[in-house]
């Protein structure tokens, strides 16, 4: 599956959440990650996220696609950073 | 087409860009919009964005799908806000 993961979380938790996403997917833009995951990997990532986020304050959205070919991606402005900023 | 639009832009331009997206798509999360657009509407939105963003600083990404049915969306934590915050 191809996954786009986006998050809007309290500043206190952004660092931890970004580090976790970094282990499963690649950074695309602030609070946005993409990548291919198996069902098992996605479940693993979701369970770990559930252990970090505050469901009252934070939100993570996963867009799942059966096949990356169904997705057409266009970028306006700054093209993809080769080395994404390491700031959180 | 079903479109997910995400942006990472200079604070000076966030308000203008959010207002423009609001006219074409619905707010999903900070800097994230979704919605159905025709090719003409998407081209129109892109041209208007090109007139606002600074290509050196700002980035807008459009994920286009031929059909919304191909997309599976799951939300962890805070569910969709009924009335999205009007702060920018």
Backbone of each chain as nested JSON, in Angstrom:
{
  "chains": [
    {"id": "A", "residues": [
      {"number": 1, "name": "UNK", "atoms": {"N": [0.857, -1.194, 0.0], "CA": [0.0, 0.0, 0.0], "C": [0.887, 1.236, 0.0]}},
      {"number": 2, "name": "UNK", "atoms": {"N": [0.346, 2.273, -0.668], "CA": [1.048, 3.547, -0.608], "C": [0.311, 4.439, 0.381]}},
      {"number": 3, "name": "UNK", "atoms": {"N": [1.054, 5.073, 1.26], "CA": [0.454, 5.828, 2.351], "C": [0.946, 7.281, 2.375]}},
      {"number": 4, "name": "UNK", "atoms": {"N": [0.011, 8.183, 2.598], "CA": [0.373, 9.564, 2.911], "C": [-0.063, 9.779, 4.364]}},
      {"number": 5, "name": "UNK", "atoms": {"N": [0.86, 10.185, 5.195], "CA": [0.538, 10.411, 6.605], "C": [0.699, 11.886, 6.941]}},
      {"number": 6, "name": "UNK", "atoms": {"N": [-0.322, 12.486, 7.542], "CA": [-0.211, 13.898, 7.921], "C": [-0.6, 14.033, 9.384]}},
      {"number": 7, "name": "UNK", "atoms": {"N": [0.008, 14.992, 10.067], "CA": [-0.328, 15.127, 11.493], "C": [-0.357, 16.586, 11.927]}},
      {"number": 8, "name": "UNK", "atoms": {"N": [-1.207, 16.813, 12.909], "CA": [-1.344, 18.148, 13.514], "C": [-1.389, 17.888, 15.015]}},
      {"number": 9, "name": "UNK", "atoms": {"N": [-0.247, 18.055, 15.677], "CA": [-0.136, 17.638, 17.073], "C": [0.447, 18.755, 17.917]}},
      {"number": 10, "name": "UNK", "atoms": {"N": [0.253, 18.64, 19.209], "CA": [0.798, 19.616, 20.156], "C": [2.323, 19.671, 20.016]}},
      {"number": 11, "name": "UNK", "atoms": {"N": [2.864, 20.905, 20.085], "CA": [4.326, 21.1, 19.907], "C": [5.136, 20.15, 20.787]}},
      {"number": 12, "name": "UNK", "atoms": {"N": [4.604, 19.872, 21.989], "CA": [5.346, 19.01, 22.943], "C": [5.605, 17.634, 22.354]}},
      {"number": 13, "name": "UNK", "atoms": {"N": [4.742, 17.21, 21.419], "CA": [4.849, 15.828, 20.914], "C": [5.368, 15.755, 19.481]}},
      {"number": 14, "name": "UNK", "atoms": {"N": [5.57, 16.902, 18.831], "CA": [5.937, 16.898, 17.409], "C": [7.243, 16.129, 17.183]}},
      {"number": 15, "name": "UNK", "atoms": {"N": [8.235, 16.378, 18.036], "CA": [9.535, 15.738, 17.844], "C": [9.447, 14.229, 17.868]}},
      {"number": 16, "name": "UNK", "atoms": {"N": [8.725, 13.726, 18.863], "CA": [8.596, 12.267, 19.021], "C": [7.845, 11.659, 17.835]}},
      {"number": 17, "name": "UNK", "atoms": {"N": [6.822, 12.37, 17.39], "CA": [5.995, 11.844, 16.287], "C": [6.777, 11.859, 14.968]}},
      {"number": 18, "name": "UNK", "atoms": {"N": [7.533, 12.947, 14.77], "CA": [8.332, 13.01, 13.531], "C": [9.37, 11.889, 13.509]}},
      {"number": 19, "name": "UNK", "atoms": {"N": [10.022, 11.684, 14.656], "CA": [11.05, 10.611, 14.736], "C": [10.428, 9.261, 14.417]}},
      {"number": 20, "name": "UNK", "atoms": {"N": [9.214, 9.038, 14.939], "CA": [8.557, 7.748, 14.682], "C": [8.223, 7.599, 13.196]}},
      {"number": 21, "name": "UNK", "atoms": {"N": [7.65, 8.655, 12.61], "CA": [7.329, 8.598, 11.174], "C": [8.603, 8.365, 10.348]}},
      {"number": 22, "name": "UNK", "atoms": {"N": [9.679, 9.039, 10.759], "CA": [10.95, 8.909, 10.033], "C": [11.391, 7.452, 9.912]}},
      {"number": 23, "name": "UNK", "atoms": {"N": [11.012, 6.622, 10.861], "CA": [11.447, 5.21, 10.844], "C": [10.605, 4.385, 9.876]}},
      {"number": 24, "name": "UNK", "atoms": {"N": [9.491, 4.909, 9.423], "CA": [8.599, 4.113, 8.57], "C": [8.424, 4.712, 7.177]}},
      {"number": 25, "name": "UNK", "atoms": {"N": [8.515, 6.039, 7.072], "CA": [8.168, 6.672, 5.796], "C": [9.17, 7.803, 5.508]}},
      {"number": 26, "name": "UNK", "atoms": {"N": [9.044, 8.45, 4.346], "CA": [9.994, 9.536, 4.094], "C": [9.294, 10.899, 4.176]}},
      {"number": 27, "name": "UNK", "atoms": {"N": [10.063, 11.841, 4.666], "CA": [9.563, 13.198, 4.909], "C": [9.218, 13.859, 3.576]}},
      {"number": 28, "name": "UNK", "atoms": {"N": [8.086, 14.505, 3.478], "CA": [7.653, 15.177, 2.247], "C": [7.575, 16.683, 2.461]}},
      {"number": 29, "name": "UNK", "atoms": {"N": [6.961, 17.058, 3.543], "CA": [6.759, 18.481, 3.847], "C": [6.477, 18.569, 5.344]}},
      {"number": 30, "name": "UNK", "atoms": {"N": [6.527, 19.718, 5.914], "CA": [6.208, 19.839, 7.338], "C": [4.965, 19.045, 7.698]}},
      {"number": 31, "name": "UNK", "atoms": {"N": [5.13, 18.079, 8.631], "CA": [4.006, 17.264, 9.118], "C": [3.395, 16.366, 8.055]}},
      {"number": 32, "name": "UNK", "atoms": {"N": [4.139, 16.077, 7.01], "CA": [3.634, 15.185, 5.937], "C": [4.688, 14.153, 5.577]}},
      {"number": 33, "name": "UNK", "atoms": {"N": [4.288, 12.876, 5.583], "CA": [5.182, 11.777, 5.217], "C": [4.506, 10.897, 4.179]}},
      {"number": 34, "name": "UNK", "atoms": {"N": [5.313, 10.247, 3.379], "CA": [4.802, 9.322, 2.362], "C": [5.627, 8.051, 2.404]}},
      {"number": 35, "name": "UNK", "atoms": {"N": [5.039, 6.968, 1.834], "CA": [5.847, 5.762, 1.696], "C": [5.003, 4.526, 1.51]}},
      {"number": 36, "name": "UNK", "atoms": {"N": [5.681, 3.443, 1.129], "CA": [5.034, 2.137, 0.967], "C": [5.105, 1.399, 2.296]}},
      {"number": 37, "name": "UNK", "atoms": {"N": [3.983, 0.897, 2.751], "CA": [3.957, 0.12, 3.991], "C": [3.116, -1.129, 3.778]}},
      {"number": 38, "name": "UNK", "atoms": {"N": [3.508, -2.18, 4.458], "CA": [2.64, -3.365, 4.497], "C": [1.553, -3.1, 5.545]}},
      {"number": 39, "name": "UNK", "atoms": {"N": [0.527, -3.938, 5.528], "CA": [-0.542, -3.787, 6.54], "C": [0.032, -3.916, 7.948]}},
      {"number": 40, "name": "UNK", "atoms": {"N": [0.967, -4.845, 8.099], "CA": [1.572, -5.078, 9.42], "C": [2.344, -3.829, 9.866]}},
      {"number": 41, "name": "UNK", "atoms": {"N": [3.13, -3.255, 8.959], "CA": [3.907, -2.062, 9.313], "C": [2.986, -0.899, 9.683]}},
      {"number": 42, "name": "UNK", "atoms": {"N": [1.898, -0.759, 8.905], "CA": [0.967, 0.341, 9.191], "C": [0.312, 0.159, 10.556]}},
      {"number": 43, "name": "UNK", "atoms": {"N": [-0.085, -1.076, 10.856], "CA": [-0.702, -1.349, 12.156], "C": [0.292, -1.046, 13.288]}},
      {"number": 44, "name": "UNK", "atoms": {"N": [1.53, -1.443, 13.081], "CA": [2.602, -1.2, 14.063], "C": [2.761, 0.305, 14.307]}},
      {"number": 45, "name": "UNK", "atoms": {"N": [2.837, 1.051, 13.208], "CA": [3.012, 2.508, 13.302], "C": [1.805, 3.134, 14.008]}},
      {"number": 46, "name": "UNK", "atoms": {"N": [0.63, 2.688, 13.66], "CA": [-0.587, 3.241, 14.285], "C": [-0.611, 2.959, 15.782]}},
      {"number": 47, "name": "UNK", "atoms": {"N": [-0.243, 1.734, 16.167], "CA": [-0.239, 1.39, 17.593], "C": [0.752, 2.262, 18.367]}},
      {"number": 48, "name": "UNK", "atoms": {"N": [1.919, 2.486, 17.76], "CA": [2.93, 3.326, 18.439], "C": [2.442, 4.768, 18.536]}},
      {"number": 49, "name": "UNK", "atoms": {"N": [1.792, 5.242, 17.477], "CA": [1.247, 6.603, 17.505], "C": [0.168, 6.727, 18.591]}},
      {"number": 50, "name": "UNK", "atoms": {"N": [-0.664, 5.694, 18.68], "CA": [-1.719, 5.713, 19.706], "C": [-1.119, 5.874, 21.099]}},
      {"number": 51, "name": "UNK", "atoms": {"N": [0.095, 5.356, 21.271], "CA": [0.758, 5.453, 22.582], "C": [1.375, 6.803, 22.844]}},
      {"number": 52, "name": "UNK", "atoms": {"N": [1.428, 7.644, 21.808], "CA": [2.089, 8.962, 21.982], "C": [1.059, 10.098, 21.976]}},
      {"number": 53, "name": "UNK", "atoms": {"N": [0.12, 10.038, 21.034], "CA": [-0.751, 11.212, 20.858], "C": [-1.759, 11.357, 21.998]}},
      {"number": 54, "name": "UNK", "atoms": {"N": [-2.226, 12.613, 22.144], "CA": [-3.338, 12.9, 23.059], "C": [-4.588, 13.026, 22.175]}},
      {"number": 55, "name": "UNK", "atoms": {"N": [-5.491, 12.051, 22.237], "CA": [-6.629, 12.037, 21.311], "C": [-7.533, 13.265, 21.427]}},
      {"number": 56, "name": "UNK", "atoms": {"N": [-7.39, 14.003, 22.516], "CA": [-8.203, 15.22, 22.642], "C": [-7.603, 16.382, 21.863]}},
      {"number": 57, "name": "UNK", "atoms": {"N": [-6.267, 16.342, 21.716], "CA": [-5.564, 17.498, 21.14], "C": [-4.985, 17.227, 19.751]}},
      {"number": 58, "name": "UNK", "atoms": {"N": [-4.508, 15.994, 19.585], "CA": [-3.708, 15.693, 18.384], "C": [-4.54, 14.946, 17.331]}},
      {"number": 59, "name": "UNK", "atoms": {"N": [-4.076, 15.071, 16.082], "CA": [-4.761, 14.353, 14.996], "C": [-3.723, 13.856, 13.985]}},
      {"number": 60, "name": "UNK", "atoms": {"N": [-3.872, 12.573, 13.621], "CA": [-3.039, 11.985, 12.57], "C": [-4.004, 11.417, 11.532]}},
      {"number": 61, "name": "UNK", "atoms": {"N": [-3.747, 11.698, 10.263], "CA": [-4.58, 11.161, 9.188], "C": [-3.708, 10.307, 8.276]}},
      {"number": 62, "name": "UNK", "atoms": {"N": [-4.209, 9.129, 7.964], "CA": [-3.544, 8.265, 6.99], "C": [-4.427, 8.158, 5.747]}},
      {"number": 63, "name": "UNK", "atoms": {"N": [-3.836, 8.516, 4.606], "CA": [-4.512, 8.278, 3.332], "C": [-3.854, 7.037, 2.733]}},
      {"number": 64, "name": "UNK", "atoms": {"N": [-4.631, 5.995, 2.527], "CA": [-4.08, 4.741, 2.011], "C": [-4.559, 4.5, 0.585]}},
      {"number": 65, "name": "UNK", "atoms": {"N": [-3.624, 4.085, -0.258], "CA": [-3.959, 3.758, -1.645], "C": [-3.456, 2.366, -1.939]}},
      {"number": 66, "name": "UNK", "atoms": {"N": [-4.29, 1.623, -2.654], "CA": [-3.879, 0.261, -2.986], "C": [-2.628, 0.262, -3.84]}},
      {"number": 67, "name": "UNK", "atoms": {"N": [-2.495, 1.3, -4.656], "CA": [-1.375, 1.295, -5.601], "C": [-0.883, 2.725, -5.854]}},
      {"number": 68, "name": "UNK", "atoms": {"N": [0.408, 2.923, -5.77], "CA": [0.97, 4.271, -5.952], "C": [0.667, 4.814, -7.361]}},
      {"number": 69, "name": "UNK", "atoms": {"N": [0.453, 3.899, -8.299], "CA": [0.199, 4.328, -9.697], "C": [-1.1, 5.144, -9.803]}},
      {"number": 70, "name": "UNK", "atoms": {"N": [-2.01, 4.961, -8.832], "CA": [-3.281, 5.693, -8.9], "C": [-3.114, 7.149, -8.493]}},
      {"number": 71, "name": "UNK", "atoms": {"N": [-1.932, 7.456, -8.031], "CA": [-1.719, 8.784, -7.449], "C": [-0.867, 9.639, -8.384]}},
      {"number": 72, "name": "UNK", "atoms": {"N": [-1.362, 10.839, -8.683], "CA": [-0.58, 11.776, -9.477], "C": [-0.208, 12.938, -8.555]}},
      {"number": 73, "name": "UNK", "atoms": {"N": [1.077, 13.213, -8.457], "CA": [1.539, 14.216, -7.499], "C": [2.184, 15.377, -8.248]}},
      {"number": 74, "name": "UNK", "atoms": {"N": [1.715, 16.601, -7.981], "CA": [2.357, 17.763, -8.604], "C": [2.774, 18.748, -7.511]}},
      {"number": 75, "name": "UNK", "atoms": {"N": [3.914, 19.349, -7.718], "CA": [4.478, 20.27, -6.724], "C": [4.61, 21.665, -7.335]}},
      {"number": 76, "name": "UNK", "atoms": {"N": [4.05, 22.659, -6.64], "CA": [4.24, 24.055, -7.059], "C": [5.262, 24.674, -6.121]}},
      {"number": 77, "name": "UNK", "atoms": {"N": [6.12, 25.542, -6.68], "CA": [7.074, 26.265, -5.839], "C": [8.31, 25.44, -5.57]}},
      {"number": 78, "name": "UNK", "atoms": {"N": [8.763, 25.522, -4.349], "CA": [10.012, 24.857, -3.949], "C": [9.921, 23.349, -4.214]}},
      {"number": 79, "name": "UNK", "atoms": {"N": [10.85, 22.821, -4.955], "CA": [10.793, 21.394, -5.241], "C": [11.226, 20.617, -4.008]}},
      {"number": 80, "name": "UNK", "atoms": {"N": [11.165, 19.299, -4.08], "CA": [11.442, 18.48, -2.909], "C": [12.851, 18.764, -2.419]}},
      {"number": 81, "name": "UNK", "atoms": {"N": [12.971, 19.003, -1.11], "CA": [14.303, 19.208, -0.525], "C": [15.072, 17.901, -0.621]}},
      {"number": 82, "name": "UNK", "atoms": {"N": [16.338, 17.962, -1.064], "CA": [17.138, 16.733, -1.104], "C": [17.354, 16.257, 0.318]}},
      {"number": 83, "name": "UNK", "atoms": {"N": [17.804, 17.261, 1.158], "CA": [17.971, 16.792, 2.541], "C": [16.982, 17.592, 3.4]}},
      {"number": 84, "name": "UNK", "atoms": {"N": [15.871, 16.929, 3.698], "CA": [14.834, 17.629, 4.467], "C": [15.425, 18.241, 5.741]}},
      {"number": 85, "name": "UNK", "atoms": {"N": [14.9, 19.394, 6.117], "CA": [15.432, 20.083, 7.299], "C": [15.37, 19.163, 8.513]}},
      {"number": 86, "name": "UNK", "atoms": {"N": [16.379, 19.219, 9.362], "CA": [16.294, 18.32, 10.523], "C": [15.628, 19.036, 11.703]}},
      {"number": 87, "name": "UNK", "atoms": {"N": [15.221, 20.309, 11.447], "CA": [14.485, 20.933, 12.559], "C": [13.136, 20.237, 12.665]}},
      {"number": 88, "name": "UNK", "atoms": {"N": [12.515, 20.328, 13.804], "CA": [11.239, 19.612, 13.991], "C": [10.091, 20.56, 13.674]}}
    ]},
    {"id": "B", "residues": [
      {"number": 1, "name": "UNK", "atoms": {"N": [-12.04, 14.321, -10.39], "CA": [-10.818, 13.928, -9.683], "C": [-10.951, 14.282, -8.208]}},
      {"number": 2, "name": "UNK", "atoms": {"N": [-10.338, 13.437, -7.398], "CA": [-10.298, 13.77, -5.97], "C": [-8.9, 14.292, -5.662]}},
      {"number": 3, "name": "UNK", "atoms": {"N": [-8.859, 15.38, -4.948], "CA": [-7.595, 16.064, -4.727], "C": [-7.318, 16.257, -3.23]}},
      {"number": 4, "name": "UNK", "atoms": {"N": [-6.072, 16.007, -2.843], "CA": [-5.607, 16.409, -1.519], "C": [-4.556, 17.495, -1.771]}},
      {"number": 5, "name": "UNK", "atoms": {"N": [-4.784, 18.661, -1.175], "CA": [-3.841, 19.76, -1.357], "C": [-3.161, 20.089, -0.031]}},
      {"number": 6, "name": "UNK", "atoms": {"N": [-1.827, 20.144, -0.028], "CA": [-1.105, 20.497, 1.205], "C": [-0.131, 21.619, 0.895]}},
      {"number": 7, "name": "UNK", "atoms": {"N": [0.099, 22.472, 1.884], "CA": [1.02, 23.589, 1.601], "C": [1.883, 23.92, 2.813]}},
      {"number": 8, "name": "UNK", "atoms": {"N": [3.059, 24.393, 2.514], "CA": [4.014, 24.847, 3.526], "C": [4.547, 26.177, 2.994]}},
      {"number": 9, "name": "UNK", "atoms": {"N": [4.005, 27.264, 3.499], "CA": [4.308, 28.565, 2.915], "C": [4.7, 29.556, 4.005]}},
      {"number": 10, "name": "UNK", "atoms": {"N": [5.33, 30.636, 3.594], "CA": [5.732, 31.681, 4.521], "C": [4.493, 32.25, 5.234]}},
      {"number": 11, "name": "UNK", "atoms": {"N": [4.651, 32.521, 6.538], "CA": [3.511, 33.014, 7.355], "C": [2.807, 34.199, 6.693]}},
      {"number": 12, "name": "UNK", "atoms": {"N": [3.608, 35.025, 5.996], "CA": [3.033, 36.243, 5.367], "C": [1.945, 35.872, 4.354]}},
      {"number": 13, "name": "UNK", "atoms": {"N": [2.059, 34.681, 3.78], "CA": [1.142, 34.308, 2.691], "C": [0.108, 33.251, 3.101]}},
      {"number": 14, "name": "UNK", "atoms": {"N": [0.196, 32.74, 4.314], "CA": [-0.69, 31.641, 4.717], "C": [-2.163, 32.047, 4.625]}},
      {"number": 15, "name": "UNK", "atoms": {"N": [-2.478, 33.247, 5.095], "CA": [-3.875, 33.684, 5.097], "C": [-4.467, 33.711, 3.708]}},
      {"number": 16, "name": "UNK", "atoms": {"N": [-3.716, 34.295, 2.78], "CA": [-4.189, 34.413, 1.392], "C": [-4.382, 33.03, 0.769]}},
      {"number": 17, "name": "UNK", "atoms": {"N": [-3.438, 32.146, 1.043], "CA": [-3.484, 30.814, 0.427], "C": [-4.637, 29.993, 1.021]}},
      {"number": 18, "name": "UNK", "atoms": {"N": [-4.826, 30.124, 2.34], "CA": [-5.939, 29.386, 2.948], "C": [-7.279, 29.869, 2.384]}},
      {"number": 19, "name": "UNK", "atoms": {"N": [-7.408, 31.193, 2.255], "CA": [-8.657, 31.747, 1.705], "C": [-8.925, 31.223, 0.301]}},
      {"number": 20, "name": "UNK", "atoms": {"N": [-7.864, 31.145, -0.5], "CA": [-8.023, 30.655, -1.883], "C": [-8.442, 29.189, -1.876]}},
      {"number": 21, "name": "UNK", "atoms": {"N": [-7.756, 28.376, -1.06], "CA": [-8.121, 26.948, -0.995], "C": [-9.573, 26.79, -0.52]}},
      {"number": 22, "name": "UNK", "atoms": {"N": [-9.957, 27.629, 0.458], "CA": [-11.325, 27.556, 1.0], "C": [-12.386, 27.691, -0.092]}},
      {"number": 23, "name": "UNK", "atoms": {"N": [-12.046, 28.396, -1.162], "CA": [-13.033, 28.613, -2.234], "C": [-13.153, 27.403, -3.146]}},
      {"number": 24, "name": "UNK", "atoms": {"N": [-12.2, 26.46, -3.062], "CA": [-12.225, 25.332, -4.002], "C": [-12.404, 23.998, -3.279]}},
      {"number": 25, "name": "UNK", "atoms": {"N": [-11.928, 23.9, -2.04], "CA": [-11.883, 22.589, -1.38], "C": [-12.278, 22.76, 0.087]}},
      {"number": 26, "name": "UNK", "atoms": {"N": [-12.372, 21.649, 0.831], "CA": [-12.733, 21.813, 2.244], "C": [-11.522, 21.53, 3.134]}},
      {"number": 27, "name": "UNK", "atoms": {"N": [-11.511, 22.28, 4.224], "CA": [-10.416, 22.227, 5.183], "C": [-10.412, 20.882, 5.878]}},
      {"number": 28, "name": "UNK", "atoms": {"N": [-9.251, 20.252, 5.983], "CA": [-9.121, 18.945, 6.638], "C": [-8.283, 19.06, 7.902]}},
      {"number": 29, "name": "UNK", "atoms": {"N": [-7.177, 19.741, 7.786], "CA": [-6.256, 19.855, 8.91], "C": [-5.374, 21.07, 8.626]}},
      {"number": 30, "name": "UNK", "atoms": {"N": [-4.629, 21.566, 9.559], "CA": [-3.74, 22.698, 9.273], "C": [-2.974, 22.484, 7.975]}},
      {"number": 31, "name": "UNK", "atoms": {"N": [-3.154, 23.403, 7.026], "CA": [-2.435, 23.353, 5.744], "C": [-2.807, 22.161, 4.879]}},
      {"number": 32, "name": "UNK", "atoms": {"N": [-3.95, 21.573, 5.124], "CA": [-4.401, 20.424, 4.312], "C": [-5.86, 20.616, 3.895]}},
      {"number": 33, "name": "UNK", "atoms": {"N": [-6.101, 20.468, 2.581], "CA": [-7.457, 20.584, 2.04], "C": [-7.761, 19.361, 1.174]}},
      {"number": 34, "name": "UNK", "atoms": {"N": [-9.008, 19.032, 1.065], "CA": [-9.444, 17.924, 0.204], "C": [-10.658, 18.374, -0.591]}},
      {"number": 35, "name": "UNK", "atoms": {"N": [-10.916, 17.636, -1.707], "CA": [-12.152, 17.919, -2.421], "C": [-12.133, 17.396, -3.838]}},
      {"number": 36, "name": "UNK", "atoms": {"N": [-13.32, 17.41, -4.444], "CA": [-13.443, 17.007, -5.851], "C": [-13.29, 18.238, -6.726]}},
      {"number": 37, "name": "UNK", "atoms": {"N": [-12.432, 18.153, -7.707], "CA": [-12.255, 19.272, -8.642], "C": [-12.247, 18.735, -10.067]}},
      {"number": 38, "name": "UNK", "atoms": {"N": [-12.75, 19.55, -10.986], "CA": [-12.565, 19.223, -12.399], "C": [-11.155, 19.659, -12.797]}},
      {"number": 39, "name": "UNK", "atoms": {"N": [-10.733, 19.23, -13.991], "CA": [-9.392, 19.639, -14.472], "C": [-9.328, 21.156, -14.604]}},
      {"number": 40, "name": "UNK", "atoms": {"N": [-10.429, 21.741, -15.069], "CA": [-10.451, 23.193, -15.268], "C": [-10.313, 23.9, -13.915]}},
      {"number": 41, "name": "UNK", "atoms": {"N": [-11.069, 23.426, -12.91], "CA": [-10.999, 24.056, -11.575], "C": [-9.606, 23.943, -10.996]}},
      {"number": 42, "name": "UNK", "atoms": {"N": [-8.985, 22.76, -11.175], "CA": [-7.633, 22.554, -10.629], "C": [-6.634, 23.487, -11.31]}},
      {"number": 43, "name": "UNK", "atoms": {"N": [-6.76, 23.611, -12.639], "CA": [-5.836, 24.494, -13.37], "C": [-6.024, 25.946, -12.892]}},
      {"number": 44, "name": "UNK", "atoms": {"N": [-7.28, 26.318, -12.685], "CA": [-7.597, 27.677, -12.218], "C": [-6.951, 27.927, -10.841]}},
      {"number": 45, "name": "UNK", "atoms": {"N": [-7.127, 26.962, -9.944], "CA": [-6.564, 27.073, -8.584], "C": [-5.041, 27.157, -8.659]}},
      {"number": 46, "name": "UNK", "atoms": {"N": [-4.449, 26.323, -9.486], "CA": [-2.982, 26.321, -9.61], "C": [-2.471, 27.649, -10.144]}},
      {"number": 47, "name": "UNK", "atoms": {"N": [-3.163, 28.194, -11.155], "CA": [-2.72, 29.481, -11.722], "C": [-2.79, 30.589, -10.67]}},
      {"number": 48, "name": "UNK", "atoms": {"N": [-3.874, 30.568, -9.874], "CA": [-4.006, 31.595, -8.832], "C": [-2.927, 31.421, -7.755]}},
      {"number": 49, "name": "UNK", "atoms": {"N": [-2.631, 30.165, -7.41], "CA": [-1.573, 29.909, -6.423], "C": [-0.223, 30.387, -6.952]}},
      {"number": 50, "name": "UNK", "atoms": {"N": [0.014, 30.124, -8.236], "CA": [1.285, 30.563, -8.85], "C": [1.459, 32.076, -8.715]}},
      {"number": 51, "name": "UNK", "atoms": {"N": [0.337, 32.78, -8.691], "CA": [0.394, 34.239, -8.581], "C": [0.621, 34.728, -7.157]}},
      {"number": 52, "name": "UNK", "atoms": {"N": [0.536, 33.796, -6.18], "CA": [0.676, 34.212, -4.769], "C": [2.002, 33.72, -4.18]}},
      {"number": 53, "name": "UNK", "atoms": {"N": [2.353, 32.451, -4.451], "CA": [3.482, 31.854, -3.736], "C": [4.821, 32.409, -4.229]}},
      {"number": 54, "name": "UNK", "atoms": {"N": [5.806, 32.305, -3.333], "CA": [7.192, 32.606, -3.704], "C": [7.856, 31.25, -3.938]}},
      {"number": 55, "name": "UNK", "atoms": {"N": [8.164, 30.941, -5.212], "CA": [8.666, 29.59, -5.515], "C": [9.978, 29.242, -4.814]}},
      {"number": 56, "name": "UNK", "atoms": {"N": [10.653, 30.263, -4.304], "CA": [11.9, 29.971, -3.576], "C": [11.612, 29.518, -2.147]}},
      {"number": 57, "name": "UNK", "atoms": {"N": [10.504, 30.01, -1.593], "CA": [10.231, 29.767, -0.176], "C": [9.073, 28.798, 0.065]}},
      {"number": 58, "name": "UNK", "atoms": {"N": [8.059, 28.893, -0.806], "CA": [6.8, 28.184, -0.536], "C": [6.696, 26.898, -1.356]}},
      {"number": 59, "name": "UNK", "atoms": {"N": [5.851, 25.988, -0.815], "CA": [5.622, 24.737, -1.549], "C": [4.162, 24.313, -1.391]}},
      {"number": 60, "name": "UNK", "atoms": {"N": [3.549, 23.967, -2.521], "CA": [2.195, 23.418, -2.518], "C": [2.259, 22.076, -3.233]}},
      {"number": 61, "name": "UNK", "atoms": {"N": [1.658, 21.055, -2.636], "CA": [1.625, 19.735, -3.276], "C": [0.172, 19.333, -3.511]}},
      {"number": 62, "name": "UNK", "atoms": {"N": [-0.101, 18.878, -4.723], "CA": [-1.417, 18.33, -5.042], "C": [-1.276, 16.823, -5.276]}},
      {"number": 63, "name": "UNK", "atoms": {"N": [-2.052, 16.059, -4.516], "CA": [-2.158, 14.621, -4.77], "C": [-3.479, 14.422, -5.497]}},
      {"number": 64, "name": "UNK", "atoms": {"N": [-3.41, 13.919, -6.72], "CA": [-4.628, 13.745, -7.522], "C": [-4.943, 12.266, -7.678]}},
      {"number": 65, "name": "UNK", "atoms": {"N": [-6.22, 11.951, -7.492], "CA": [-6.685, 10.578, -7.671], "C": [-7.835, 10.578, -8.655]}},
      {"number": 66, "name": "UNK", "atoms": {"N": [-7.807, 9.579, -9.532], "CA": [-8.888, 9.52, -10.512], "C": [-10.23, 9.314, -9.847]}},
      {"number": 67, "name": "UNK", "atoms": {"N": [-10.207, 8.63, -8.714], "CA": [-11.482, 8.28, -8.088], "C": [-11.331, 8.228, -6.572]}},
      {"number": 68, "name": "UNK", "atoms": {"N": [-12.236, 8.876, -5.872], "CA": [-12.136, 8.925, -4.412], "C": [-12.235, 7.532, -3.79]}},
      {"number": 69, "name": "UNK", "atoms": {"N": [-12.873, 6.616, -4.524], "CA": [-13.049, 5.245, -3.996], "C": [-11.711, 4.542, -3.788]}},
      {"number": 70, "name": "UNK", "atoms": {"N": [-10.659, 5.006, -4.502], "CA": [-9.355, 4.346, -4.372], "C": [-8.671, 4.741, -3.071]}},
      {"number": 71, "name": "UNK", "atoms": {"N": [-9.27, 5.687, -2.391], "CA": [-8.596, 6.264, -1.228], "C": [-9.278, 5.791, 0.057]}},
      {"number": 72, "name": "UNK", "atoms": {"N": [-8.475, 5.269, 0.972], "CA": [-8.999, 4.882, 2.275], "C": [-8.382, 5.836, 3.302]}},
      {"number": 73, "name": "UNK", "atoms": {"N": [-9.224, 6.484, 4.074], "CA": [-8.737, 7.514, 4.993], "C": [-9.045, 7.109, 6.426]}},
      {"number": 74, "name": "UNK", "atoms": {"N": [-8.003, 7.101, 7.278], "CA": [-8.255, 6.797, 8.692], "C": [-7.695, 7.937, 9.549]}},
      {"number": 75, "name": "UNK", "atoms": {"N": [-8.399, 8.239, 10.605], "CA": [-8.016, 9.357, 11.478], "C": [-7.74, 8.826, 12.89]}},
      {"number": 76, "name": "UNK", "atoms": {"N": [-6.58, 9.163, 13.411], "CA": [-6.255, 8.839, 14.812], "C": [-6.407, 10.12, 15.615]}},
      {"number": 77, "name": "UNK", "atoms": {"N": [-6.913, 9.971, 16.844], "CA": [-7.003, 11.136, 17.737], "C": [-8.237, 11.946, 17.45]}},
      {"number": 78, "name": "UNK", "atoms": {"N": [-8.048, 13.246, 17.5], "CA": [-9.152, 14.183, 17.351], "C": [-9.869, 13.951, 16.025]}},
      {"number": 79, "name": "UNK", "atoms": {"N": [-11.181, 13.72, 16.077], "CA": [-11.897, 13.48, 14.819], "C": [-12.069, 14.803, 14.092]}},
      {"number": 80, "name": "UNK", "atoms": {"N": [-12.677, 14.765, 12.908], "CA": [-12.759, 15.964, 12.082], "C": [-13.525, 17.044, 12.844]}},
      {"number": 81, "name": "UNK", "atoms": {"N": [-12.951, 18.225, 12.859], "CA": [-13.643, 19.355, 13.497], "C": [-14.894, 19.671, 12.697]}},
      {"number": 82, "name": "UNK", "atoms": {"N": [-16.034, 19.852, 13.391], "CA": [-17.245, 20.228, 12.644], "C": [-17.029, 21.614, 12.05]}},
      {"number": 83, "name": "UNK", "atoms": {"N": [-16.593, 22.534, 12.969], "CA": [-16.332, 23.859, 12.38], "C": [-14.835, 24.137, 12.532]}},
      {"number": 84, "name": "UNK", "atoms": {"N": [-14.12, 23.935, 11.416], "CA": [-12.673, 24.118, 11.46], "C": [-12.328, 25.495, 12.032]}},
      {"number": 85, "name": "UNK", "atoms": {"N": [-11.214, 25.541, 12.771], "CA": [-10.801, 26.796, 13.402], "C": [-10.663, 27.893, 12.348]}},
      {"number": 86, "name": "UNK", "atoms": {"N": [-11.061, 29.092, 12.685], "CA": [-10.905, 30.123, 11.645], "C": [-9.568, 30.837, 11.788]}},
      {"number": 87, "name": "UNK", "atoms": {"N": [-8.77, 30.376, 12.795], "CA": [-7.444, 30.997, 12.832], "C": [-6.701, 30.498, 11.601]}},
      {"number": 88, "name": "UNK", "atoms": {"N": [-5.691, 31.261, 11.226], "CA": [-4.977, 30.851, 10.0], "C": [-3.767, 30.014, 10.376]}}
    ]}
  ]
}
